[in-house]
Amino acid sequence: MNIKLTTFFIATFIPFFAFSQIDNKILEGLSFRNIGPAGMSGRITSIDVDPSTNNIIYAGSASGGLWRSLNAGQSWNSIWDDQPTAGIGVVKLDPNNSDIIWVGTGEGNPRNSQSSGAGLFKSIDGGESFEFVGLKETKHIHKIVIDPRNSDIVYAAAFGVAWGETNERGVYKTTNGGKTWKKILFNNNLTGAADLVMDPANPNKLFCAMWEYRRWPWFFKSGGKGSGLYMTLDGGENWKKITENEGLPKGELGRIGIAVAKSNSKTVYALIENKEKNGLYTSKDGGFNWSLVSEDENIGNRPFYYSDIHVDPFNENTIYSLWSIMTKSDDGGKSWRVIAPYYKIHPDHQALWMDPNRPGHMIEGNDGGVNITWDGGDSWRFVENLPVAQFYHINVDNQKPYNVYGGMQDNGSWKGPAYSWVGTGIGNGEWQELYFGDGFDVLPHPSDQRVVYAMAQEGYLARIDTRTGGVELIKPVHPKGETLRWHWNAPIAQDPFNQDAIYYGSQFVHYSNDQGKNWEIISKDLTTNDPEKQRSLESGGLTPDVTGAENHTCIISIAPSTKKKGVLWVGTDDGNIQVSKDFGKSWINTITKIKGFPKGSWVAQIQASKHNSAEAFAVVNNYRQNDWKPYLFRTTNYGKSWKNLLEKSSISGHCLSMLQDPEIEDLLYLGTETGLWISTNYGKSWQKWKGLPTMPIQDMAIQERESDLILGTFGRAAWVLDDLRPLREIAKGNLNTTSVTAFDSPEAVHAEFMVSDGIRFQGDAAFKGENRPAGARMRVYLSDLPDKVKKPLKIDIYDSSGASLRHIERELDSSDAGLYSFIWDLCERGVRGPRFGKINKKNNKSDPRGALVKPGTYKVRFSFDGGSDSTMIKVVDDPRRILDDGEWDSGILFRRSLHKPTKALTEVVTRLYEVKESIEAFEKLLKLRTKNDTSLFKNSLKKIKAFKKKIEDERIKLFGKNDIKRGYFEQPETWTYTDRQFKSYLWQMSGKPTPNIMSIHDLWLEKTESATKRVENLLDNEWLNLSDELKAEFPNDIFPK
């Protein structure tokens, strides 16, 4: 046996997953594109502005991290991508040093979709980097207060976990800039700090709203003995509870919002949830005595979600209240008017910054993004380029370009292109709203492009005509009038064996085979049907809040098998996983077969395997019972046994979604609260995908025709990874690590691009999702490269007959190691046009572009450092415009016919330039010899000058004058002018040239040939004659050797 050969084989083709992890360079080379949208934006929880300049704005989002604008909100960038959590509760800048930024994580308004945090963070360099400074287990920090006299003294109001009873809540204080913390106010393990305000005239005096609150999946309760309004006069050493003795309402209290007037700190307001009726109370003596001002309905509603009031910094009687709408009082809270109505500004207001230096300037955040006013709310500008949409679900169709579909928290259901054939990119205007309400799953019909199913909360389901916008409500009704329990986020699924059939879930599985016109129930109640968990109509505590968000004992996931008809998997929100193998006639609850399954947990997704009919995966999370561990279960025998694929993993964040690759069954994708994870060995080991921001991966989809992976995130909109083929090959171990490995490549389209989507020159305030580049996209793997790479990567393109079409070279450096991307512009070899200048031989190593190649199959070979590999590219025409072979052939032959005259002119112009360089060098030498005798060589220098003038005259005839210093001008007499005119026709020509194009061609050809002959004559006659004269005039030894 040849030992050397065997060793080489093993070293070269060892399976990549034998190393257990894929090189991070490879994952970074497989970069995702953020496609938005930003036109709906997402929930904003906190806003602060640099105290030294209001051009610098910080906006914290509920689950999309922290964003910064350096230009008063025109453009935004995320500065939080690499932090351990995406949930922001509060951002606060040090009033004395704006480089110091404090960020409390975990949003403080505890709705059912609240995102948790990971403690408190601090930046000392203006947000360029952040350091963790403690309070991790509080999970939710809602307010931060900084002592203006001493930046090391900071207070943090921790709301704590809504889903459990913990001691990590209350008010914390540091006196050393966050090195250590002391809990200075705590009531019980249900009560957190909901608001914290400092007296602007006395930093030792603070007011705190303590709030007892508890949430269960089926119910929440606001209010209890732990709630109350507290005041300290000594920086938190001692606290006094303000009660009915000081004028507050009697009995049990709920959430309280506090505000102190900056212009007169004796004036304090408190919006108080109480047992009798919620109302606004005020104190005129700095908080010692209180009285009821108003119980006006326009002060607020839903205190659990927003109980936030603000006093105008210039007027103690002007108050703003943030709730479903935004209202304003100009008389100290007695009367209120709406300044942010539903029809103009997105509802559900969460954050407000008021300019301390300019009256009327405010920045507001709500469930739909950021708005800015300069006139106290009379008019608003919506910030349309902040992509923090919260997708609940994501889906795709099979159109070209294919569309991405999804529903967003409080922002409806939408569709938009995964890539765009509009020149300005993927703009907000290319996204189409399909259905209003809280958006959830969106299901496009497999073959009818006009039909889409979209949902809203509590099971509302519509069939939409995407062409007309027509909507038909098709939510199932029980035939006997029985109450159907619809989840906030009900499940829908396409029947893989009937394009017009869909499944839908309440406590039953509903089935329609005619696009929702008729329904039948094909299951029993598949939930626990526990009446103790059916209390959503009682939800809210002191203030009823019945919106459907607490509907429970419902089906939340449905997964029909694509491998075997009749196999159907169902998951519920109360911990059941049911399977039917006979289209719902009988069901088996497999929950007792799952070791380590947390009782009553949330079966967020079930994925039926596309490889094995008996196989399924169940994504389970249990944070709603204060269990934050990740769970992913797998069965291979219809649920008779299950295995937790994450039992021994170190994955961070609870699980939200997963996919099994449709081609490589060992390759799994897992979405968690903090990011994307992959496994190449069926879940035996996992690694985090590097190069993506920290963000909740709520749902995923694979566009199978194009092998794209799409992420629906809950806070950072939608992301697309173009082409999974390289990852699949690496997962299979098909990686030649010697020098270069080429992977299978996606189809390339001769796409026609529209000019713009409504605004041509869009400035910086318009959002543009990252578009897929045009051309043929290829990826190759390059082994480790040295710092200085001497050899280029050579790329050769061949047609189906094996004929060479083009040669291209690319310089490399060490950063190109790993996955290297190359895009072919779909052009064959052309010829270089004339250029009057020095030729860069380095650039000449690559062939210039020529005509677009016709649709067909092409081979691309990559060669580097002695190794080579190739890939095949299928090129197709734009599906909206099909040219037949005759048209393509005519167009290509016509363009090739231009090569000969172009090349001839290029060659003579190159010669002309070289003659100019030579004669100028000769002239310089002659002039050096005439320093002491100006009469020497006088005649020869005169001849040289005259000939140089002829060269310049020819250059001007070709390329025009270049000494015109001002104004806009054209030179129609030049060859370049005609060439550019002709090229503009060529650029927009498809197929066979028209008679009109032939007319401009004939003019171009006549001028090109005429110019070629004219320059040839100058060089072959006059220049040769001059050369002979100069040679005869000077003896051989006139110049020193």
GIPE-V942463 format. One record per helix or strand of 3 or more residues. SS is the DSSP state (H for helix, E for strand). FROM is the first residue (numbers start at 1). TO is the last residue. Records with the same first field share a line. If there is no record, write none. Layout:
SS->FROM-TO / FROM-TO
This chain:
H->3-13 / 16-19 / 24-29 / 136-138 / 244-246 / 297-299 / 428-430 / 531-533 / 536-538 / 591-593 / 623-625 / 725-732 / 814-816 / 843-845 / 885-929 / 938-959 / 975-987 / 995-1033
E->32-36 / 44-49 / 57-61 / 66-69 / 88-93 / 101-105 / 120-123 / 131-134 / 141-146 / 154-158 / 170-174 / 182-185 / 191-199 / 202-216 / 219-222 / 228-232 / 240-242 / 253-260 / 268-274 / 279-283 / 291-294 / 308-311 / 319-322 / 326-329 / 337-340 / 349-354 / 362-366 / 369-373 / 403-408 / 412-417 / 432-435 / 442-444 / 451-456 / 460-465 / 471-473 / 492-494 / 502-505 / 509-512 / 555-560 / 568-572 / 577-580 / 602-608 / 616-622 / 627-635 / 655-660 / 668-672 / 676-679 / 697-703 / 708-714 / 718-721 / 740-742 / 748-750 / 776-782 / 793-798 / 804-810 / 818-824 / 827-829 / 849-852 / 856-864 / 867-877
